[in-house]
């Protein structure tokens, strides 16, 4: 993960958010937790490189998948509160 490009980490985060959402919908908590753990590791790596890298998740707020919007909006609440809150409000 440490050698991956930021763009690759964001793409993987997007995939994991989809996987996690599908796992929740299928009551597969083990798969959901595994995806969440990897999402968290990606967020830590992006932050380690530069705290502003979390903003690279902003384009994911426009995803057609609600789980992708949700999982990206939550960490963005601290860096881009308006965009993060708006994305979460659209999910509800």
Protein Blocks (a to p, Z undefined) as FASTA:
>chain_A
ZZpcfklmmmmmmmmmmmmmmmmmnopaklmmmmmmmmmmmmmmmmmmomklmmmmmmmm
mpcbfklmmmmmmmmmmmmmmlmmmmmmmmZZ
